[in-house]
Amino acid sequence: MDLRPIRTKKIYEEIVQQIKDLIGEGNLKPGDRLPSERELSERLAVSRASVREALSALAAMGVIVIRPGEGTFVQNIRNGAIVEPLAMALLLDRQAAMELLEARQALEGEAAYLAARRAGPEDLEKMEELLKEMQHDLQRGILGEEADLRFHLAIAEAARNSVLARLMHTVSDTMRQALKTSRQRLYTTPGNPEKLFAQHNQIYEAIKAHDPRSARKAICQHLRFVEKELQKE
């Protein structure tokens, strides 16, 4: 494996590019295990923190999967399933993360509006189950970003609009990383976990009541709350 010492200011961007190049050239294939953080750090002559940042970026892009206790592996990348520039921007630039929340208001506001008009019993059942999972996560004191993401994807599916659903699934890996990061920061404020759960429940109740305007309002208020809380830091 031909890895070169890093000589650039944006260290982890260069690490990301080297690993992507290795995959593109066929030197790393889907399913291959990457060297450990320590080994990568030594071979690239960079800090382990920089390696960790690079791996987080690659995971957000869907290029690799990090399995605790097992290692880091190259993913089978689905064509068109990731938006790499957006994923990188979110990890590099806090303003880009704020802009993602704005974009989500436009996209998910309409998805919630349509879902309130078109959701069937199976859609509502799925959302209810995810709310229960989120409540369970809340009681256990864990982030619960996976159930959060799946709840938002379920709304997009319930909208019965293939383009909206595809757009949501296209950025789902990016959203997963963004949700994890934002929840870690939001959870430092007492009471926020309970507020976030109540907001998701309010979105569900509006969709269940087939009230499109209330559904749109609830999801946009939720995303604005997240944006406002993150801007406090």
C-alpha positions as CSV (number, residue, x, y, z in Angstrom):
1,M,0.0,0.0,0.0
2,D,1.6,3.2,-1.2
3,L,0.9,5.9,1.4
4,R,2.9,9.2,1.4
5,P,3.8,11.5,4.3
6,I,1.4,14.4,4.6
7,R,2.8,17.9,3.8
8,T,-0.2,20.2,3.7
9,K,-2.1,22.6,6.0
10,K,-5.4,20.8,5.5
11,I,-4.0,17.5,6.8
12,Y,-7.1,15.3,7.0
13,E,-8.3,16.4,3.6
14,E,-5.1,15.1,2.2
15,I,-5.5,11.8,4.1
16,V,-9.0,11.5,2.7
17,Q,-7.7,12.1,-0.8
18,Q,-5.0,9.5,-0.5
19,I,-7.3,6.8,0.7
20,K,-9.9,7.6,-2.0
21,D,-7.1,7.4,-4.6
22,L,-6.1,4.0,-3.3
23,I,-9.6,2.9,-3.7
24,G,-10.0,4.4,-7.1
25,E,-6.8,2.8,-8.3
26,G,-7.9,-0.6,-7.0
27,N,-5.3,-0.9,-4.3
28,L,-8.0,-0.9,-1.7
29,K,-11.2,-2.9,-2.6
30,P,-14.7,-3.1,-1.0
31,G,-14.4,-5.2,2.1
32,D,-10.7,-4.5,2.6
33,R,-9.6,-3.6,6.2
34,L,-7.7,-0.3,6.6
35,P,-4.6,-0.1,8.8
36,S,-5.3,0.9,12.4
37,E,-5.3,4.6,13.4
38,R,-1.9,4.2,15.0
39,E,-0.4,2.6,11.9
40,L,-1.9,5.2,9.6
41,S,-0.6,7.9,11.8
42,E,2.9,6.5,11.7
43,R,3.0,5.8,8.0
44,L,1.5,9.2,7.1
45,A,3.6,11.1,9.6
46,V,0.6,12.9,11.1
47,S,-1.3,12.9,14.4
48,R,-3.8,10.3,15.3
49,A,-6.4,13.1,15.7
50,S,-5.9,14.0,12.0
51,V,-6.3,10.4,11.0
52,R,-9.5,10.2,13.2
53,E,-10.9,13.3,11.5
54,A,-10.2,11.8,8.0
55,L,-11.9,8.5,8.9
56,S,-14.9,10.4,10.2
57,A,-15.1,12.3,6.9
58,L,-14.8,9.1,4.9
59,A,-17.5,7.4,7.0
60,A,-19.8,10.4,6.5
61,M,-19.3,10.1,2.7
62,G,-20.1,6.4,2.9
63,V,-16.6,5.4,1.6
64,I,-15.7,3.4,4.7
65,V,-17.6,1.8,7.6
66,I,-16.1,1.8,11.1
67,R,-17.0,-1.3,13.1
68,P,-16.1,-0.9,16.8
69,G,-14.0,-3.8,18.0
70,E,-13.4,-5.0,14.4
71,G,-11.7,-2.2,12.5
72,T,-12.4,0.1,9.5
73,F,-13.4,-1.4,6.2
74,V,-13.9,-0.1,2.6
75,Q,-17.6,0.1,1.7
76,N,-19.4,-1.1,-1.4
77,I,-20.2,2.4,-2.7
78,R,-23.5,2.8,-4.5
79,N,-23.3,5.1,-7.5
80,G,-25.1,8.4,-6.8
81,A,-25.8,7.5,-3.1
82,I,-23.4,10.0,-1.6
83,V,-22.7,13.7,-2.0
84,E,-19.0,13.9,-1.2
85,P,-18.5,17.7,-1.5
86,L,-21.5,18.3,0.9
87,A,-20.2,15.7,3.3
88,M,-16.7,17.3,3.3
89,A,-18.1,20.8,3.6
90,L,-20.2,19.9,6.7
91,L,-17.1,18.5,8.4
92,L,-14.9,21.4,7.5
93,D,-17.3,24.4,7.8
94,R,-19.7,25.1,10.6
95,Q,-21.6,27.5,8.3
96,A,-22.2,24.7,5.9
97,A,-23.9,22.7,8.7
98,M,-26.2,25.7,9.3
99,E,-27.0,25.8,5.6
100,L,-27.9,22.1,5.7
101,L,-30.5,22.9,8.4
102,E,-31.9,25.6,6.1
103,A,-32.0,23.3,3.2
104,R,-33.7,20.6,5.3
105,Q,-36.5,23.1,6.2
106,A,-37.2,23.6,2.5
107,L,-37.0,19.9,1.7
108,E,-38.6,18.3,4.8
109,G,-41.2,21.0,5.3
110,E,-42.7,20.0,2.0
111,A,-42.2,16.3,2.7
112,A,-44.1,16.7,6.0
113,Y,-46.9,18.6,4.3
114,L,-47.3,15.9,1.7
115,A,-47.0,13.1,4.3
116,A,-49.8,14.6,6.3
117,R,-52.0,14.3,3.1
118,R,-50.8,10.9,1.9
119,A,-49.5,8.8,4.8
120,G,-51.2,5.5,5.2
121,P,-51.6,3.2,8.3
122,E,-48.3,1.5,7.6
123,D,-46.4,4.8,7.5
124,L,-47.9,6.0,10.7
125,E,-47.1,2.7,12.4
126,K,-43.5,2.9,11.3
127,M,-43.2,6.5,12.6
128,E,-44.8,5.4,15.9
129,E,-42.3,2.6,16.3
130,L,-39.4,4.9,15.6
131,L,-40.7,7.3,18.2
132,K,-40.8,4.5,20.8
133,E,-37.2,3.7,19.8
134,M,-36.3,7.3,20.3
135,Q,-38.0,7.4,23.7
136,H,-36.1,4.2,24.7
137,D,-32.8,5.9,23.6
138,L,-33.7,8.9,25.7
139,Q,-34.4,6.9,28.8
140,R,-31.1,5.1,28.3
141,G,-29.3,8.4,27.9
142,I,-27.9,7.7,24.5
143,L,-27.8,10.0,21.4
144,G,-30.3,8.0,19.3
145,E,-29.3,9.7,16.0
146,E,-30.1,6.5,14.0
147,A,-33.7,6.5,15.0
148,D,-33.9,10.2,14.4
149,L,-32.6,9.8,10.9
150,R,-34.9,6.9,10.1
151,F,-37.9,9.0,11.4
152,H,-37.1,11.8,9.0
153,L,-36.6,9.3,6.1
154,A,-40.0,7.7,7.0
155,I,-41.7,11.1,6.6
156,A,-40.1,11.4,3.1
157,E,-41.3,7.9,2.2
158,A,-44.8,8.8,3.4
159,A,-44.9,11.8,1.1
160,R,-45.2,9.4,-1.8
161,N,-42.9,11.5,-3.9
162,S,-40.1,9.5,-5.4
163,V,-37.9,12.6,-6.1
164,L,-38.2,13.8,-2.5
165,A,-37.5,10.4,-1.1
166,R,-34.5,9.9,-3.3
167,L,-33.1,13.3,-2.3
168,M,-33.4,12.4,1.3
169,H,-31.8,9.0,0.9
170,T,-29.0,10.6,-1.2
171,V,-27.9,12.8,1.7
172,S,-28.8,10.3,4.4
173,D,-25.1,9.4,5.1
174,T,-24.3,13.1,5.4
175,M,-27.3,13.7,7.6
176,R,-26.4,10.7,9.8
177,Q,-23.0,12.3,10.6
178,A,-24.6,15.8,11.0
179,L,-27.2,14.4,13.4
180,K,-24.7,12.7,15.5
181,T,-22.5,15.8,15.8
182,S,-25.5,18.2,16.5
183,R,-27.0,15.8,19.1
184,Q,-23.7,15.6,20.9
185,R,-23.7,19.4,21.2
186,L,-27.4,19.8,21.9
187,Y,-27.3,17.2,24.7
188,T,-24.9,19.3,26.7
189,T,-27.8,21.6,27.6
190,P,-30.2,20.1,30.2
191,G,-33.7,19.6,29.0
192,N,-32.8,19.6,25.3
193,P,-33.1,15.8,24.8
194,E,-36.7,15.9,26.1
195,K,-37.5,19.0,23.9
196,L,-36.2,17.2,20.8
197,F,-38.3,14.1,21.5
198,A,-41.4,16.3,22.1
199,Q,-40.8,18.1,18.8
200,H,-40.6,14.8,16.9
201,N,-43.8,13.6,18.6
202,Q,-45.5,16.9,17.6
203,I,-44.5,16.3,14.0
204,Y,-45.9,12.8,14.1
205,E,-49.2,13.9,15.7
206,A,-49.7,16.5,12.9
207,I,-49.1,13.9,10.2
208,K,-51.4,11.4,12.0
209,A,-54.1,14.1,12.2
210,H,-53.6,14.7,8.4
211,D,-53.0,18.3,9.0
212,P,-50.5,19.4,6.3
213,R,-49.9,23.0,7.5
214,S,-49.3,21.9,11.1
215,A,-47.0,19.2,10.0
216,R,-44.9,21.6,7.9
217,K,-44.9,24.1,10.8
218,A,-43.8,21.5,13.4
219,I,-40.9,20.2,11.4
220,C,-39.7,23.7,10.5
221,Q,-39.9,24.8,14.1
222,H,-37.9,21.7,15.1
223,L,-35.1,22.5,12.6
224,R,-35.1,26.1,13.6
225,F,-34.8,25.2,17.2
226,V,-31.8,23.0,16.4
227,E,-30.2,25.8,14.4
228,K,-30.8,28.3,17.2
229,E,-29.3,26.1,19.8
230,L,-26.2,25.3,17.8
231,Q,-25.6,29.0,17.1
232,K,-25.4,29.7,20.9
233,E,-21.9,28.2,21.1
